[in-house]
Amino acid sequence: MFWLVDSANHNSWKYFMMKLKEAIGDIDNLAFVFNRHASITHALESWFCEHRDDADKSTTKLSPLMEKDLLGIVAKARFLYVHALGQFKFHVVDPDGEGKVNLMTKSCSRAKFKIIGIPCVHAVVAALNRSVKIYSLCFPFYTIESWRELYKETIYPCGNEDEWTVPDDINNMQFGVPVEKQPVGHPKKKKLGRPKRKRFSSNGKILVIYRKYSRCGGLGHNKTSCKAR
């Protein structure tokens, strides 16, 4: 990942870390290896601190971004037609296509519900029909509690590198030679026949001698590469 910024300052590193988070998501036991630069540490400290403050101040049930998306889905769902197939199963029709919803399994035939973890427009209109709480259909990691849990820890400065305590398994780690990447596709066939011979003339110029193919009288090829009938 590359970003062009004005300089390695606080705002630049904050922006980079924000975009990195969007690109890779949440990864367990993730570690960052940087060169020794104070602005990097300060950016991480401030980034975590600001997000922790935002999470603590938030009054929504989901993180603000997901809350906004869900409210937009609810607004659209109010205009759709829903037909109950059972206590938890529904058939919903909208201009973009129909969907079969099962509130018990938190699923929809359009599959978007299962993929993103937020009820789709079909699931929302079904939930409204049965007075089911829409937030109960959301995956738990979108809740404000999960958001606060993510930033509850504190990022401390790394300190002087000479004072770091490095585990033995890291110090003793052995790195092998990278494996050479094989080219994709079939290997190229070697050309048959005798190779071209280079000779030097008396004035130092290179003379290329082509051998003659006896059957057609052509130069520079053999039986395999000859195009003459």
Residue, then its C-alpha position, 0 to 999 in steps of 0.5 A: m500500500f502506498w500513499l503520497v503525502d506532504s510529509a511524515n507528520h501526525n496527520s499523514w500517519k493518522y490517515f495512512m493507519m486509517k486507510l490500512k485499517e479499512a484495507i486489512g480489517d481486524i487481525d488477531n496478534l497483528a504487529f507493525v514493524f517500523n523504522r525509528h521515527a517518533s511521529i509513527t508512535h505518536a500517530l498510533e497513540s493518538w489514533f487509538c485514543e481518539h477512536r476510544d473517545d468517539a466510542d465512549k461518547s457514542t449513544t447509538k446501538l451500533s457503531p456510527l457508520m453501521e447505524k447510518d447504513l441500517l437506518g437507510i435500509v429501514a427507510k427503504a424497507r417501509f415501501l416494500y410488499v411482504h407476504a408471510l409464509g409462516q411465523f418466521k418465514f416471509h416472501v418480500v418483493d421489491p423493484d430490484g428482485e424478490g427475497k425469501v427471509n427466515l428471521m429464525t436463521k437470520s438469512c435471506s435468499r439474496a445472501k447479502f444478509k449473511i455476508i455483511g451481517i446487517p439485515c438487508v431490506h428484505a429482512v428488515v421489512a419482515a422484521l417490521n411485520r412481526s415487530v422483531k427488533i431490527y438490532s437483534l438481527c445484526f451481528p454482535f461485532y457491529t454493536i457499540e460494545s464491540w467497538r469500545e472493546l476494540y479500543k479499550e487498550t492503551i498504546y504506549p511509546c516503544g522507548n529506546e530500541d536498546e531497552w527492548t526485551v525481545p523473546d528468544d524465539i524471535n532472536n533465534m528465528q532463522f530465515g531461509v532463501p526465498v523460493e524462486k517463482q516459477p513462470v506461468g504456462h508451458p516452458k518455452k521450447k528450445k530452438l533446434g539446429r545449430p546455433k549461429r556462429k559469430r566471427f570477427s573480421s579483420n576490421g573488428k566487426i562481427l560477422v554472423i555466418y548462417r548455415k544453409y539448409s540443403r533441401c530448400g537452400g534457405l539460410g538460418h533454419n533447419k528441417t523443423s523450422c523450414k516453411a518451404r513445402 
